[in-house]
Amino acid sequence: MKAVRLIINQSSANYKKEETSDNKMTYPLPPLSTVIGAIHVACGYKTYHPMDVSIQGKYESMHKEPYTDYCFLNSVNDDRGILIKMRNPTMLSTAFDKVAKAKKSKGNSFKNGVTIEVYNEQLLKEYQGLKFLKDDIDRFKKDRINRVMELIKKRKKTLDARKKNIDKTSIEFSKIQKREKEIKELEKLIKLRIKNYEEENYTEEISKYRSLTTSLKFYEILDNVNLIIHIKSDKRTMNDIVNNAYSIKSIGRSEDFIELVNAEIVELEEDDDCDIESANSAYINFDDIINGKIYSKDKPGKLINGTKYYISKNYNVEEAKNGKRKFEKKKVLYTSNYVIESTSENIFIDNTDKNKYIVNFI
C-alpha cells in the first residue's frame, strides 16, 4: 500500500469549528475537508479527486488572540455605531466608506451632527440631506396628501350613499359609477406618484447607508503545530500531490502559513502481529474503535478516552439544495492514547521514518 506522507510545521494555526462565532474555537487538528481543500487548491483541481486521509500531530500550547468583528446592519441607527456608505450595496461586497462615528453610548445624532466624529464631510452632508428630505416628504404626506385622501374618502362615501337610492338601470347610476371609477383612479395615481418620488429620491439612496458595529472577539490559536498527514488515492493523484506540495501555502486561516518539512510517497506496511503505540494525537475512525481494531494502551480491552467529533470530509453540490455545499460527515475520536496489535482495512504502519506511525485512513 502506497500513500503520500506530508510532514508540516506551523508556528500558529486556527482550525475553526463551524458552529462557533463569538469565540472562534479551534479543532486540535485540521479537519479532513481543510486538508483535502488545501491539496485540491495546490494541485489546481477543479473537480473532486477521491482520497482518504490520516491526520495526526501535536501542538505545544494554545492561547487566545483578540480581533475586531465587523457587523453590517441592514439599516441605519442614527445615534450609534459607525455610519458608512456601501460602494455597491446591490452586490455581496464589504467595500465601504466611513462617514462618521458616534462618540457616546447615547444622545448622538448623525442627522443633526451631535457628538460624532466626522470622517467624510461630503458624505455626511449627503446623508443629512436625505434625512431632511424624508422629513419634508412625511410633512407633505401629512399636510397635503392625507387631506386630499380624506376628501376622496368622503366623496366616495357620498357617491356610495347616492347609489343606494337610485335604480341600478338608470343613466344617473351609470354616471355615479363612472365618477367613482375616476376618483379611484385619481386616488391610485396620487399614491403611486408619491411612492415613486420617495423611492427614487430617498429610499434608493438611503439604502446605500448602513450602520457598522464592532465588537472584540477572540480566536483560539494553537502554537507550534506539527502535522503528519497521509493521503491515499490513485497513483496519478498522489504524484500530483507530491509535485505540488510546496504550493500548499496555509492550512486553517489564510495567515496560518506552513513549513513543509517533507513530501514523499511511502510504502505502508501490513502486519498481523504487531504492538505499536501512538506517537501523536490523531483523528481515529470511530468504527475501527467499536470493531476492536484500535484500543486503549492504558486499559487493554477498554474503549479509548477522547473527544468525539463529526468532521467534514468532502462535499457534493448536486445533492444539496439551493446550490449549497452538502458535506459528508465522519465520526472520529481525537485521542493520543491508543495502540494496535494488527493492521486492517483502514489501518497501516508507516515505518519509513525514524518514527513509527499508525496510519488510520478516514
C-alpha positions, 0 to 999 in steps of 0.5 A, spaced: 500 500 500 502 506 497 500 513 500 503 520 500 506 522 507 506 530 508 510 532 514 508 540 516 510 545 521 506 551 523 508 556 528 500 558 529 494 555 526 486 556 527 482 550 525 475 553 526 469 549 528 463 551 524 458 552 529 462 557 533 462 565 532 463 569 538 469 565 540 472 562 534 474 555 537 479 551 534 479 543 532 486 540 535 487 538 528 485 540 521 479 537 519 479 532 513 475 537 508 481 543 510 486 538 508 483 535 502 481 543 500 488 545 501 491 539 496 485 540 491 487 548 491 495 546 490 494 541 485 489 546 481 483 541 481 477 543 479 473 537 480 473 532 486 479 527 486 477 521 491 482 520 497 482 518 504 486 521 509 490 520 516 491 526 520 495 526 526 500 531 530 501 535 536 501 542 538 505 545 544 500 550 547 494 554 545 492 561 547 487 566 545 488 572 540 483 578 540 480 581 533 475 586 531 468 583 528 465 587 523 457 587 523 453 590 517 446 592 519 441 592 514 439 599 516 441 605 519 441 607 527 442 614 527 445 615 534 450 609 534 455 605 531 459 607 525 455 610 519 458 608 512 456 608 505 456 601 501 460 602 494 455 597 491 450 595 496 446 591 490 452 586 490 455 581 496 461 586 497 464 589 504 467 595 500 465 601 504 466 608 506 466 611 513 462 617 514 462 618 521 462 615 528 458 616 534 462 618 540 457 616 546 453 610 548 447 615 547 444 622 545 448 622 538 445 624 532 448 623 525 442 627 522 443 633 526 451 632 527 451 631 535 457 628 538 460 624 532 466 624 529 466 626 522 470 622 517 467 624 510 464 631 510 461 630 503 458 624 505 455 626 511 452 632 508 449 627 503 446 623 508 443 629 512 440 631 506 436 625 505 434 625 512 431 632 511 428 630 505 424 624 508 422 629 513 419 634 508 416 628 504 412 625 511 410 633 512 407 633 505 404 626 506 401 629 512 399 636 510 397 635 503 396 628 501 392 625 507 387 631 506 386 630 499 385 622 501 380 624 506 376 628 501 376 622 496 374 618 502 368 622 503 366 623 496 366 616 495 362 615 501 357 620 498 357 617 491 356 610 495 350 613 499 347 616 492 347 609 489 343 606 494 337 610 492 337 610 485 335 604 480 341 600 478 338 601 470 338 608 470 343 613 466 344 617 473 347 610 476 351 609 470 354 616 471 355 615 479 359 609 477 363 612 472 365 618 477 367 613 482 371 609 477 375 616 476 376 618 483 379 611 484 383 612 479 385 619 481 386 616 488 391 610 485 395 615 481 396 620 487 399 614 491 403 611 486 406 618 484 408 619 491 411 612 492 415 613 486 418 620 488 420 617 495 423 611 492 427 614 487 429 620 491 430 617 498 429 610 499 434 608 493 439 612 496 438 611 503 439 604 502 446 605 500 447 607 508 448 602 513 450 602 520 457 598 522 458 595 529 464 592 532 465 588 537 472 584 540 472 577 539 477 572 540 480 566 536 483 560 539 490 559 536 494 553 537 502 554 537 507 550 534 503 545 530 506 539 527 502 535 522 503 528 519 498 527 514 497 521 509 493 521 503 491 515 499 488 515 492 490 513 485 497 513 483 496 519 478 493 523 484 498 522 489 504 524 484 500 530 483 500 531 490 507 530 491 509 535 485 505 540 488 506 540 495 510 546 496 504 550 493 500 548 499 501 555 502 496 555 509 492 550 512 486 553 517 486 561 516 489 564 510 495 567 515 496 560 518 502 559 513 506 552 513 513 549 513 513 543 509 518 539 512 517 533 507 513 530 501 514 523 499 510 517 497 511 511 502 510 504 502 505 502 508 506 496 511 501 490 513 502 486 519 498 481 523 502 481 529 504 487 531 504 492 538 505 499 536 503 505 540 501 512 538 506 517 537 501 523 536 494 525 537 490 523 531 483 523 528 481 515 529 475 512 525 470 511 530 468 504 527 475 501 527 474 503 535 467 499 536 470 493 531 476 492 536 481 494 531 484 500 535 484 500 543 486 503 549 494 502 551 492 504 558 486 499 559 487 493 554 480 491 552 477 498 554 474 503 549 479 509 548 478 516 552 477 522 547 473 527 544 468 525 539 467 529 533 463 529 526 468 532 521 467 534 514 470 530 509 468 532 502 462 535 499 457 534 493 453 540 490 448 536 486 445 533 492 444 539 496 439 544 495 439 551 493 446 550 490 449 549 497 455 545 499 452 538 502 458 535 506 459 528 508 460 527 515 465 522 519 465 520 526 472 520 529 475 520 536 481 525 537 485 521 542 493 520 543 492 514 547 491 508 543 495 502 540 494 496 535 496 489 535 494 488 527 493 492 521 486 492 517 482 495 512 483 502 514 489 501 518 497 501 516 504 502 519 508 507 516 515 505 518 519 509 513 521 514 518 525 514 524 518 514 527 513 509 527 506 511 525 499 508 525 496 510 519 488 510 520 485 512 513 478 516 514 
